[in-house]
């Protein structure tokens, strides 16, 4: 039953976010795998609309935060407010206490704000003063970055990037998709109702997360998954040129993320087992932001996607 509801939600997202199937699928994978999503793409590609549509299809609340250079940690976490009538300080919750949080243009905020967000993402809690407050059990951060303009931005530290389950890159749609987008927005302006799925309950989401762990993954496939990860750390065993391109490989957290995402991908496809195609479908999004390229690779114009393509090609599939 939960699988059918997720399929309905997926169809609803695709009807609202036309031409961005990778984004809509990744949102559901992140939701199932209990992780956070970093989305990179030019403005106007429905990134905000995507997570807003996800919130409409779930029994969950949503909040958007525009990250700016003058943002303060208290703007995310909340702060203690003095109540003169009682003479006490009362904690007022910030936007991080919602189920779904959009961190728009995350790289425009300074280090202290990133530190507060990192605690929320990693520990599912926030600390204000000497008190710690737990966040909701269902908690997903979708952060966005604009690759076109870097002025006034702060590069995210590797430790924070590693906390994102996936890094999804999106691009402009084609001509036919653009026409479909025009029709969709015109219908909305004319108040022509579209199909809205039955809201997915949080209990169904937690149940689906447990179902992922029950999916069968053959020992040979687990070994294949690990070999993909190890190839980023010991690339010379595969290819000497790869070794010159990679400065640092990915962490064990990437192994766990790759396993969870592959399971979520298989479950969404309606299968009770994980295949090599499921791993290959998510490996770029899971490892892209965790590999650190060498200066030589950057000088040659080599991208992380090209490095991952080479690894996938050379690691033997069981």
Buried (B, 14 or more C-beta within 10 A) or exposed (E): EBBEBBBBBBBBBBBBBBBBEBBBBBBBBBBBBBBBBBBBBEEEBBBBEBBBBBBBBBBBEBBBBEBBEEBEBBBBBBBBEEEEEEEEEEBEBBBBBBBBBBBBBBBBBBEEBBBBBBBBBEEEBBBBEEEEBEBBEBBBBBBBBBEEEEEEBBEBEEEBBBBBBBBBBBEEBEEEEEEBBEEBEEEEEEEEEEEEBEBBBBEBBBEBBEBBEEBEBEEEBBEBBBBBBBBBEEBEEBBEBBEBBBEEBBBEBBBBBBBBBBBBBBBBBEBEEBBBEBBBBBBBBBBBBBBBBBEEBEEEEBEBEBBBEBBBEEBEEE
